[in-house]
Amino acid sequence: MTVRRKDMRDIAILVFDGFEPLDVFGPAEVFGCIRRIHDTADAPEIRYYSLNGGTVHGAIGTDIVTRALDDAPDKDVLLMPGGPGTRSLVKDAVFLEALRRQLPRFSRILTVCTGSALLAATGTIDGRKATSNKRAFTWVKSVRPEVEWVAHARWVEDGNLTSSSGVSAGTDMALSVVAKAYGDEFARILAAAIEYVWNDDPSDDPFAAL
């Protein structure tokens, strides 16, 4: 199938000790599958980064060898997962300041689960709409009340920021990004290729925070 992408940059995935694997590998599978079913080279590259590079230890024994975030090309799309590691990082002033300095280099920011809390802790999305894991929603809101947290949403778009609810919602969000870049038909073909039932309605949130 030949399609032409619209504003689909390469994907820089920022990981840290204690990241949630499905937050990372669900979207990575979606973006990585573009090249499998696209009959041109017009597909994004996926690269894994951490603040300083090296091996990062994810939750449930998932390790990734990463590059330093400084090495990410300008204008890439930055994807930030959540996971138990965010609980300490939202209080890590050194990490937050380093991340804050890097954020303007990226053309678009995607967050999955409590990755939005980590982004919010930098103070860069005050007044903007975002969502997060609904089981952790009270904690997420406490991290940065200045954000307009949306309690009922599978994912939320606000300008160049797209944030998703918990874990598997990141895969739905990633497919929505693909749909905007390549069209709905292509996104549905991709979802079928990975045998995934895509929830394509961002307002359909079965785990909404009460």
ABEGO torsion letter per residue (X at the ends): XBBBBBGBBBBBBBBBBGBBAAAAAAAAAAAAAAAAABABABBBBBBBBBAAEEBBBBBGGBBBBBBBAAABBBGBBBBBBBEAAAAAAAABAAAAAAAAAAAAABABBBBBEAAAAAAAAAGAABGBBBBBBAAAAAAAAAABAABBBBABBABBBBEABBBBBBGAAAAAAAAAAAAAAAEAAAAAAAAAAAGBBBBABAABBAABBX
